[in-house]
């Protein structure tokens, strides 16, 4: 007998699936990489299992998605695992205060800058002076080392939209990275916001694989790690949605 937790999991799957449909990430009858069969191939490993995905979406069908399949769905479509598996947080991993709710001011713990300025900075967030820079605060974000900037472009849609603001927290060690989470990566004067996977040589992280949520338009690429590489975990998205 299917437990209540699996039934609730499937309900959340249906909700997220419909959200991805609304955004055009999934088009049920599409034949160009976004259809039901394509979802089945990514989640179930076989394009011919589209009928199973349709069963999960049919409230009158007793079949429901498994936890392992739900994890795969999260990975492939940038869905927040905490939400889909446990019902915590929001479907795409972020609270969504409006931009008006966090108008920059001269006080606060979060440095507000531009992606271009931050990419070119040779120092960390703690070194920016309050006299010459803008800071703001959010009620549940405390401490130092936070930076916020606008996202330009659609490479992380539907998870992060063009024009959204991301708030990031600097991490101390590359070994602390959690694969497939979203980070801002500063390297050699460039800045990317991507899903990140570590590449090891022995016990050392030597390269990072950077993956766009909008994988239909943007291919993954690899960046070599050096002494100047800095990573910032994306902890919040501020959106007009």
N, C-alpha and C positions, 0 to 999 in steps of 0.2 A: 504493500500500500504506500502510495506517495505521501510523504509528510507535508504538513502545512508550510514548513520552511521552503520546500521546493516549489510549492504552489505560489508563494509570495515572490520567490526568486523569478519565476516565470512571468509574473505580472510586471515586475520591474523590467525584465527583458523586453516585453511587449511595449512598454512605455518608451524605453530608450530606442527601440527599433523604429517606432513611429516618429520620434524626434529626428532620427537620422534620415527618415524619409522626407520629413518636412524641409530639411536642409539640403536635400538632393544628393546626399552621400549614398543612399540606397534608393534604387528605383526598381520595383519588383519585377517588371517585365523587360528591363533593360538587357541588351545583348552586348554591351560594350564595357563590361567590367563592374557594373554596379547592381546587377540583378540578384534574385533569390539564389540562383545557382552559384553565383560568385560568393555570396555570404556562406552558403553551405560548404563550398570548397575551403574557405578560410577557417570556418569553425568546426566542420565535421570531417574535412579532408577529402571530400568527394563532391564534385559539382552536381552529380546526379541525385544528391540527397536534398534537393530543394523542397521536396514534399515534406520532409521532416521539419524544416524551418517553418513551413506553412502550418504544420500541425501545432508547433509551439505557439504560433500567433493566433490560432483558432481557440477561442475560449470554450468551445463545445468539445474539443479533443482532449483526451485524458493525458496525452504525452506532454511532458514538460522538459525544459532544458536542464542539463546536469551542471554541477558546479564546475567541473573541468571544462565543459564547453563554454560556460559563461566566462571563465577566465580567458579563454582563447578569444572570445568575442570582445572582451575589454581590450586585450592587447592589439587586436587587428583594427579596432575602430576608435581607440582613444577614450574608452569609457572608464570612469572611476570605479575600480574594483570594490572599494569600500561601499559605494552605493549599490552596485548590482548584487554583490554577494551578501551584504549585511544590512542594506537599507540605510547606511550612514552617509550624510553629506548630500551632494547634488550629483546628477548623472555624469557630469563631465569634470567633477573633482574640485570645483571651486565654489565658494560663496560669491554672490554677484551683487555687491553694493553698486549703486549708480555713481557716475563720475561726480555728480553734484554733491554727493554725500561726503566726498573726500577732497574737497577743494584744497589745493596746496596752500600752506601758510608758512610762517617763519619758524614755527615750533613743531616738534614731533620727532619720531625716531626713524622715519623712512625717508631716505634721500629721493627726491623727485628730479629726474634728469631726462635726457634723451638717449636713445640707443646709440646714436652716433657719438655723443660726448662720452658716454660710459665706455664704449668700445675703445676709444682712444686714450682713456685715463690709464696712467701707469701705476696708480695707487689704489688702495682698497677703499671701501665705503667709509671706514672710520676716520679717514684722513680728510674728508671734505669738511670745510669750515662752514659754520652756520651763517657767517657774515656774507658769504658770497654765493651760497647755494640755498635751494628751497627744500624744506622738509614738511612732512605731514604725518598724521597718526591715524591709526585704526584702533578701535577699542580692544581687540583681542590680540594685537601684535605688540609685544614688548621686547625691549633689548635693542642691541645695536647690530650693524652689519646688514641692514635691509636697504634695498634699492628698488625704485619703480621707474618704469619707462613705457612709452607707447609701443605697440607692435605695429610694424609696417609690413603689409603683404598678407597673402592668404595661405602661406605654406603650412600653418598649423590649424587651419579650419578642418572640422567644425569645433575643435576643442577650444581654440583661441581665435577670435576674429580680428580682422584688420581694424585698427583703431582702439582695440582694448588696451588697458594698462595692466601690466603684470608686476606683482610685488615679489621680489626674490631675496633669499637669505643665503649669504655666503657659507660654503661648507669648507671645513678645515683640511680634509684629506680626500684624495681621489678614491681611496678605498672605501669611503663612506657613501659613495654613489650607489643608488639602488637602480639596477638595470630597468630600462623602459619607463622610468619616471621622467618628468619634464624638468629641464634645467636651462638656464641661460649660460652659455659657454663663451668665455672670453679667451681669445687666443690670437696672438700676432696682430693686434689691432682690429680684429673682427669680433662680431658678437652674433651668436645664433641662439634662438630659443627652439629646442628640439627635444624629442624623446632621445635618451642617451643609453647606449650600451657600452660597457667596458670591454677592451681587448687587452688580454694579458700576454706578456712574455715572461714565462716563469711565474713568479709571484708579484710581478710589477705591472701596473697599468701603463701601457706604452702608447695606446691609441684609443680614440673614442669614435664609435659609430653614431652618427647623428641622423635621426629619422624624422621626417615630417609626418604630421597627422594626415595631411593632404598628399598621400602617397601616390595618387593617380597622376598628379602633376609634377611632383618633386621626388627624385630618386634619393636614396640614402647616400651618405658619403662619409669618409673616414678622415679624422684629423689626428695628427701626431701630437702627443703630449710633450710639453717642455716646461722649463722652470717658470715661464710666464703664464701658463694655462691656469685659469681660474674658473670655478664653477659655482653657480648660484641656483639653489633649488627654488623653483617657482611654487610659492605658497598661497598665492591669491591672485585672482583675476578680477579686475574692476571693469564693468561692462555697462553699456546703455540698455542691454536686453532686459 
